[in-house]
Amino acid sequence: MSSTRSRRRQATQPVPCQDDVTRADAQLAVDRPVGLPWSARALYAVVNADGALVRGLGATSSARLATGMYQVIFDQDVSVAAYVGTLGLAGAAGVAPFGAITVAGRTGIPNAVFLKTFAGDGSAADRAFHLAVLA
């Protein structure tokens, strides 16, 4: 079945104003090397809904702290890293149930990340998840 919409129409970005271009140019750091520093590391963890660490890179342990609350501990300080979490099954097939996840550095533990998972209605719920840490 073909679409009645024209495939030629595509949303375009607005043209930046000169002030935006000037501001962006001023923020370029030409003296910084391109790419990640030599010490950069991408870490990850795949965790079951019960808090068990299924697999990971740099992840040493994980735990369910309460309903929908987890911590994942890594083998290095991740307190200034970027965290990306998503609900996802531990296996290679299937789709996770609808819900949400939030991630933050773990208070008091610089080599850990704190996560909260939620059901589709917003209530706390135990969910399996995938976590990426860019340290």
C-alpha positions as CSV (number, residue, x, y, z in Angstrom):
1,M,0.0,0.0,0.0
2,S,1.5,3.3,-1.0
3,S,1.5,6.4,1.0
4,T,-0.6,9.4,-0.1
5,R,2.1,11.8,1.2
6,S,4.7,13.0,-1.2
7,R,8.1,11.3,-0.5
8,R,9.9,14.4,-1.7
9,R,8.9,16.6,1.2
10,Q,11.4,16.4,4.0
11,A,11.6,18.5,7.1
12,T,14.6,20.7,7.0
13,Q,16.4,22.5,9.7
14,P,16.1,26.3,9.9
15,V,19.1,28.2,8.7
16,P,21.2,29.4,11.6
17,C,21.4,33.1,12.2
18,Q,24.8,34.8,12.1
19,D,24.9,35.2,15.9
20,D,24.5,31.4,16.3
21,V,27.3,30.8,13.8
22,T,29.6,33.3,15.5
23,R,28.9,31.8,18.9
24,A,29.6,28.3,17.7
25,D,32.8,29.3,16.0
26,A,34.0,31.0,19.2
27,Q,33.4,27.7,21.1
28,L,35.7,25.7,18.9
29,A,38.8,24.5,20.7
30,V,41.4,24.4,17.9
31,D,44.1,23.5,20.3
32,R,42.4,20.3,21.5
33,P,43.2,17.0,19.9
34,V,40.5,15.3,17.9
35,G,38.8,12.3,19.4
36,L,38.7,10.8,22.8
37,P,41.7,10.9,25.2
38,W,43.9,7.8,25.3
39,S,42.4,7.0,28.7
40,A,38.8,7.0,27.4
41,R,36.9,3.8,27.9
42,A,33.4,2.6,26.9
43,L,31.9,0.5,29.7
44,Y,28.6,-1.4,29.7
45,A,26.4,-3.7,31.7
46,V,23.3,-5.8,30.9
47,V,21.3,-6.5,34.1
48,N,18.3,-8.7,34.7
49,A,15.2,-7.4,36.5
50,D,16.3,-9.2,39.6
51,G,19.6,-7.2,39.7
52,A,21.9,-9.9,38.4
53,L,24.7,-8.8,36.2
54,V,24.4,-10.9,33.0
55,R,27.4,-9.5,31.1
56,G,29.4,-6.3,30.8
57,L,32.7,-4.6,30.2
58,G,34.2,-3.0,33.2
59,A,31.1,-3.9,35.2
60,T,32.1,-5.8,38.3
61,S,28.7,-6.2,40.0
62,S,25.1,-5.1,40.1
63,A,22.3,-5.2,42.7
64,R,18.6,-4.6,43.0
65,L,18.3,-2.1,45.9
66,A,14.5,-1.9,46.1
67,T,11.6,-2.2,43.6
68,G,12.8,-0.6,40.4
69,M,16.1,0.7,42.0
70,Y,19.5,-0.7,41.0
71,Q,23.2,0.0,41.2
72,V,25.9,-1.1,38.9
73,I,29.6,-1.0,40.1
74,F,32.5,-0.6,37.7
75,D,36.2,-1.2,37.9
76,Q,37.0,2.5,37.7
77,D,35.7,5.9,38.7
78,V,32.7,6.9,36.6
79,S,31.6,10.0,38.6
80,V,32.3,12.3,35.6
81,A,31.3,10.0,32.9
82,A,28.2,10.1,30.7
83,Y,25.5,7.4,31.3
84,V,23.0,6.0,28.9
85,G,20.4,3.5,30.0
86,T,17.6,1.7,28.2
87,L,15.2,-1.0,29.1
88,G,16.1,-4.2,27.3
89,L,16.0,-7.9,27.8
90,A,19.2,-9.8,28.7
91,G,19.0,-12.2,25.8
92,A,19.6,-11.6,22.2
93,A,16.0,-11.8,21.1
94,G,12.7,-10.2,22.2
95,V,11.4,-6.8,23.1
96,A,11.4,-5.3,26.6
97,P,8.0,-4.3,28.1
98,F,7.1,-0.7,27.8
99,G,8.4,1.5,30.6
100,A,11.1,4.1,31.4
101,I,14.5,4.3,33.0
102,T,16.6,7.0,34.6
103,V,20.3,7.0,35.4
104,A,22.6,9.0,37.6
105,G,25.9,8.8,39.4
106,R,25.6,6.7,42.6
107,T,25.7,8.9,45.7
108,G,28.8,8.1,47.8
109,I,30.2,5.5,45.4
110,P,32.3,7.1,42.6
111,N,32.7,3.9,40.6
112,A,28.9,3.1,40.5
113,V,25.8,4.2,38.7
114,F,22.2,4.4,40.1
115,L,19.2,3.5,38.0
116,K,15.5,3.6,38.5
117,T,13.1,1.6,36.2
118,F,9.4,2.2,35.8
119,A,6.3,0.5,34.3
120,G,4.4,2.1,31.5
121,D,2.0,3.8,34.0
122,G,5.0,5.5,35.8
123,S,5.0,3.3,38.9
124,A,8.3,1.8,40.1
125,A,8.8,-1.7,38.5
126,D,11.6,-4.2,38.2
127,R,12.9,-4.2,34.6
128,A,15.9,-5.6,32.8
129,F,18.1,-2.9,31.3
130,H,21.3,-2.1,29.3
131,L,23.6,0.6,30.6
132,A,26.5,2.3,28.7
133,V,29.0,4.4,30.5
134,L,31.4,6.6,28.5
135,A,34.3,7.3,30.9
